[in-house]
Amino acid sequence: MPSLSFNDIATREQFQYARQYFTCGTFLCSERDLRDPRVQEFWQTLYRLGFRDTLFPGWVETELQPELASLWPLPRGVQFQLMNGKTPSTFPLRDCDECTETEIDGAVAACGPLSVDISWISALRGLPSNNLCGVQLCLNSTWTQQCSEPDPGRHTVYLSIGTRNSDDAAREWLHGTGLRFGEPRMGW
């Protein structure tokens, strides 16, 4: 079963688009980032708008109100993540749950500028070991060191050839697919 996750809202356009499908989101940053003057100024703006930290310092939950669009671009160290969807059959937001193919198809069809990652952990035929093998589709995002980051307009497919296949076996398998590959990324 595939798993689906929406990445951070990185642009005003993404925020405006997300308002069609989602009702709530969270501004968050680390306690270390809260010491940065730009982040402090941003947090003060949130306070002036009537928002306060909820679960712990650096965590502000909010409804997706139109006036929040003016806060983008967010300062470095501040993230905005989507929480609750208006139409869960179109955009399932469940913590680490697997999704049906129908839910995936609906999310891909409607994702627009949103950054979405979809992963399928499964055996890849022909590899000696299938441990941690799979495929990841990144829409409007690219894989960096340990996560994907928004990259509007870029859609990429990553293959994980597992952790127990030798470099020679991996190269031979990749060559045998007949596909063109870009630079490898950690884990993909």
C-alpha positions as CSV (number, residue, x, y, z in Angstrom):
1,M,0.0,0.0,0.0
2,P,1.3,3.5,-0.8
3,S,1.7,6.2,1.8
4,L,1.1,9.9,1.0
5,S,2.4,13.0,2.7
6,F,2.1,16.7,1.9
7,N,5.2,18.8,2.3
8,D,5.5,22.2,3.9
9,I,3.7,25.1,2.3
10,A,6.6,27.1,1.0
11,T,4.9,29.8,-1.2
12,R,1.9,32.1,-1.1
13,E,0.6,30.4,-4.2
14,Q,0.7,27.0,-2.4
15,F,-1.1,28.5,0.6
16,Q,-3.9,30.0,-1.5
17,Y,-4.3,26.7,-3.3
18,A,-4.3,24.7,-0.1
19,R,-7.3,26.7,1.2
20,Q,-9.5,25.0,-1.3
21,Y,-8.9,21.6,0.3
22,F,-7.7,22.1,3.8
23,T,-9.0,23.9,6.9
24,C,-6.1,23.9,9.4
25,G,-2.4,24.1,9.5
26,T,0.5,24.6,11.8
27,F,3.4,27.1,11.9
28,L,6.3,25.5,13.6
29,C,10.0,26.0,14.3
30,S,12.6,24.7,16.7
31,E,13.4,26.3,20.0
32,R,16.8,27.1,18.6
33,D,15.2,28.9,15.6
34,L,13.0,30.9,18.0
35,R,16.2,32.7,19.1
36,D,16.8,34.0,15.5
37,P,15.7,37.7,15.3
38,R,13.8,37.2,12.0
39,V,11.9,34.3,13.5
40,Q,11.2,36.3,16.7
41,E,9.8,39.1,14.6
42,F,7.6,36.6,12.6
43,W,6.3,35.1,15.9
44,Q,5.5,38.6,17.2
45,T,3.5,39.1,14.0
46,L,1.6,35.9,14.7
47,Y,0.9,37.2,18.3
48,R,-0.3,40.5,17.0
49,L,-2.7,38.6,14.7
50,G,-4.0,36.8,17.9
51,F,-2.2,33.5,17.6
52,R,-0.3,31.9,20.4
53,D,1.9,28.8,20.8
54,T,-0.3,25.8,21.5
55,L,1.4,22.5,22.3
56,F,4.9,23.9,23.0
57,P,7.0,26.9,22.1
58,G,7.4,27.2,18.3
59,W,4.0,25.5,17.5
60,V,1.1,27.6,16.4
61,E,-2.1,26.0,15.0
62,T,-4.4,28.0,12.8
63,E,-7.3,27.9,10.4
64,L,-6.2,28.7,6.8
65,Q,-7.5,32.3,6.9
66,P,-6.9,34.4,3.7
67,E,-5.0,37.1,5.6
68,L,-2.3,34.6,6.5
69,A,-1.1,34.5,2.8
70,S,0.7,37.9,3.4
71,L,3.1,36.1,5.8
72,W,4.9,34.3,2.9
73,P,7.8,33.9,2.2
74,L,8.3,32.5,5.7
75,P,11.7,33.2,7.4
76,R,14.3,30.5,7.3
77,G,13.6,28.0,10.1
78,V,9.8,28.4,10.1
79,Q,7.6,25.8,8.5
80,F,3.9,25.6,7.7
81,Q,2.3,22.1,7.6
82,L,-1.2,21.2,6.6
83,M,-3.4,19.5,9.2
84,N,-7.1,18.9,8.4
85,G,-8.6,18.5,5.0
86,K,-12.1,19.7,3.9
87,T,-12.4,16.8,1.5
88,P,-10.6,13.8,3.1
89,S,-11.4,11.5,0.1
90,T,-9.4,13.9,-2.1
91,F,-6.6,14.7,0.3
92,P,-6.2,12.1,3.0
93,L,-4.2,13.5,5.9
94,R,-3.6,10.6,8.3
95,D,-0.5,10.2,10.3
96,C,1.6,7.6,8.5
97,D,-1.4,5.6,7.4
98,E,-1.3,3.9,4.0
99,C,-3.7,5.1,1.3
100,T,-5.7,3.4,-1.3
101,E,-4.8,3.8,-5.0
102,T,-8.1,5.7,-5.5
103,E,-7.0,8.2,-2.8
104,I,-3.6,8.6,-4.4
105,D,-5.1,9.1,-7.9
106,G,-7.4,11.8,-6.5
107,A,-4.6,13.6,-4.6
108,V,-2.3,13.6,-7.7
109,A,-5.1,14.9,-9.9
110,A,-5.8,17.8,-7.6
111,C,-2.4,18.6,-6.1
112,G,-1.8,21.6,-8.3
113,P,1.2,23.5,-6.8
114,L,1.3,21.6,-3.6
115,S,4.3,19.4,-2.8
116,V,3.3,15.8,-2.4
117,D,5.4,12.6,-1.7
118,I,4.0,9.2,-2.4
119,S,6.0,6.1,-1.4
120,W,5.6,2.5,-2.2
121,I,7.8,0.1,-0.2
122,S,8.0,-3.1,-2.2
123,A,10.3,-5.6,-3.7
124,L,12.0,-4.7,-6.9
125,R,12.2,-7.7,-9.2
126,G,15.7,-9.0,-9.9
127,L,17.5,-7.6,-6.9
128,P,19.3,-10.1,-4.6
129,S,17.8,-8.5,-1.5
130,N,14.5,-6.6,-1.1
131,N,15.1,-5.0,2.2
132,L,14.0,-1.3,2.1
133,C,13.3,-1.3,-1.6
134,G,10.7,0.8,-3.1
135,V,9.6,3.8,-5.2
136,Q,8.9,7.4,-4.3
137,L,7.1,9.9,-6.4
138,C,7.8,13.6,-5.5
139,L,5.4,16.1,-7.0
140,N,6.6,19.7,-6.9
141,S,9.5,18.6,-4.7
142,T,12.9,17.0,-4.8
143,W,14.7,14.7,-2.4
144,T,17.6,16.3,-0.4
145,Q,19.7,14.6,2.3
146,Q,16.9,13.0,4.4
147,C,13.6,14.5,3.2
148,S,12.0,16.1,0.2
149,E,11.8,19.9,-0.1
150,P,9.4,22.0,-2.2
151,D,10.6,22.6,-5.7
152,P,7.6,24.0,-7.6
153,G,7.2,22.6,-11.1
154,R,9.6,19.7,-10.6
155,H,8.3,16.1,-10.5
156,T,10.7,13.3,-9.8
157,V,10.6,9.5,-9.3
158,Y,13.2,7.9,-6.9
159,L,14.0,4.2,-6.6
160,S,15.4,2.7,-3.4
161,I,17.4,-0.3,-4.2
162,G,17.6,-1.4,-0.6
163,T,20.4,-1.5,2.0
164,R,21.6,-5.1,1.5
165,N,22.5,-5.0,-2.2
166,S,26.2,-4.6,-3.1
167,D,27.2,-1.6,-5.2
168,D,28.0,-3.9,-8.1
169,A,24.6,-5.6,-7.9
170,A,22.9,-2.2,-7.7
171,R,24.7,-0.8,-10.7
172,E,24.0,-3.9,-12.7
173,W,20.4,-3.9,-11.8
174,L,20.0,-0.1,-12.6
175,H,21.8,-0.6,-16.0
176,G,19.5,-3.6,-16.8
177,T,16.3,-1.5,-16.4
178,G,17.2,0.6,-19.5
179,L,16.1,3.7,-17.7
180,R,18.0,7.0,-17.5
181,F,18.9,8.0,-14.0
182,G,20.1,11.2,-12.4
183,E,22.5,11.6,-9.5
184,P,21.9,9.2,-6.6
185,R,20.6,10.7,-3.4
186,M,21.0,9.4,0.1
187,G,18.5,6.6,0.5
188,W,17.3,6.7,-3.1
